[in-house]
């Protein structure tokens, strides 16, 4: 993961800002946890300000973009957290698990260092995603391969609950589904550069051209215009909460 984000992570802090509604959902899932470790923390999005947080991030490029008032950060990987057992009330991992080389070991480490719960913002590979995959056919097969099923791996580590996370039409974060109601945004290479998915697509130009053509012709509006009245959609994102046994 560190090499990947060392390559694509420059400018990430500007392109990826936390959405306040998603931040509330993450905070609610953390419940009464007073101490939290944020694993795969990146530039610090969604780190709660009202708790004692320690961040773990493998990429120097991402660490360098953390603000001066962000939580203290340690350069390490999820599969080898440098903390004793039960060091924190909770562990959190936001849109990072799919980048880990060893997801099972990383989850075991999160559960080892968290005495109460683990909170993971992820994507459900059983989901059909949203309309973008109609233009980029690689997205769903690729994501279904790298995201663990919600009814599988997590249950090995404790009692699991799953909370759907709806994506608001004006989502302030820049992850893949954020612009579902603003399709022209996907034509912008700067916006796409904040989405790790596009860094993995060998040749996205055909999909970009097709989307541009449909937007120019009105075909996108005919196919997906009904979404313009929706305040939020379920694009498959979810909070997985593992309560420690």
Secondary structure, 3 states (H helix, E strand, C coil): CHHHHHHHCCCHHHHCCCCHHHHHHHHHHHCCCCEEEEECCCCCCCCCCCCEEEEECCCHHHHHCCCCCCCEEECCCHHHCCCCCCCEEEEEEECCHHHCCCHHHHHHHHHHHEEEEEEEEEECCCCCCCHHHHCCCHHHHHHHHHCCCCCCHHHHHCEEEEEECCEECCCCCCCCCCCCCCHHHHHCHHHHCCCHHHHHCCCCHHHHHHHHHHHHHCHHHHHHHHHHHCCEECCCEEEEEEECC
